[in-house]
């Protein structure tokens, strides 16, 4: 494994760990402040966010000479329709707050932002 691939593998592992920590903190905070329904909504959103991140990583890994051809645009669109359907069911039938589910869905984005700051801080120290 070359240095660049190792760098990205470590970054992705940190993003996974950060997303897990942020998810636990978010769910615990929602449970304390808003109750079990919103905590469950945050957990469901965080799970969907993590799954979506993994699917994007899989798509990125498939691009290139060693991977298989990437998924078609229709398959990507269907994924987001399915995600929207799951979110609708969670909100409508389980009476969970929209804000709680959206907060959970943003966990992967927050983890990536934390990773960006991590790299900016520690790259500056090495330079």
N, C-alpha and C positions, 0 to 999 in steps of 0.2 A: 504494500500500500504506500503510495507516495505521500509526501508531506501535505499537499493540497487536499487530497481526499481525506486524510486523517484530520485535518483542520475542520473540514465540513462535518465529518462524523462526530467529532467532539462538540461542535456547535449544535448540531441536531439533538445530541444527547442532553446538552444543557437546556435546550428549549423544551424538551419533553419533561425534564425534572422541574423546570420553572413552571410549566403549565400545571403540573400535578400540585405543586405547592400553592400556586395561585388559586387553583380549583378548591383545594381544601380550605384555604382562608376565606374564599368567597362563600362557600357553602356554610361554613361555620358562622360567618358574619350574618348571612341571610337568616340562618336558623335563630340566632340570638335576637336579631332586630325585627324580623318579619314572620317567623314561624316556619313550620315544617313544609308547608306548600311551596313557599318561595325558595326554601333551601333545596327542595326536590327539583324545582324549575331551574335553579342555578346548576345543579348537578347534571340535569339532562342537557342543558345548553352546553356545559363544559365538555360533556361526553361527545356531543355532536361536533363541537369545535375540534376536539382532539382527533376524532375520526376523519373529519374533513382535512385536517392538517396532514394526517397519515396518507390519505388518498392523493393529495397534492404532491407529497414527497414521492409516492410511488409513480405518479405521472412524470415527475422530473427525472427520476431514475431511469424511466423507460426511454427517454429521449437520448439519442446518441447511437454510436455504432454498436455498442454492446447490448443495448436494450431492445425490447420489442417495440413496434410502432405505437405511438401514443394513441390514446382513446380519441374517438371522433368527437366533434363539437356537440353533436346531439346527445352523446352519452354524458358529457359534462353538464349540459343543460338539464338532462333528466335527474342528475344527482341533486341539483339545486331545487328542482321541483319536488323531489322526494324529501329533501331537507325542509322545505317550506311546509309540506304536508305534515311532517312529524311535529314541527313547531306549532302548527295550527291545532293539531290534536292535543298537544300538551297544554296549550293555553285555553282552548275552548272546553274540552271535556274534563280536564283535571283542575280547572279554575285556578291556574297559576298566573301570576303577574307577568305581563309582557316584559317589563323591565328586568325581572329576575332571569327569564330565559335569554334575553338579549345580553345581559351581563355575562352569563355563562358562555354564550356564543363568542364573546370577545376575549376569552381566556387565551387562546392561541395567539391572537394579535398582541395582547399584552406580553406574553412570553417572548415573542419575537422582538418586541421593543426593548424588553429587559436585556435580551441577548445583544442587541445593537449597542446599548449603553455599556454592557460588560466588555464588548470588544473595543469600543472607543476608549474606555478607561485603561484597560490592560494593554492595548496596543501602544498607547501613549507612554506607558511606563517602560515598555521594552525598547522604544525608539530613543 
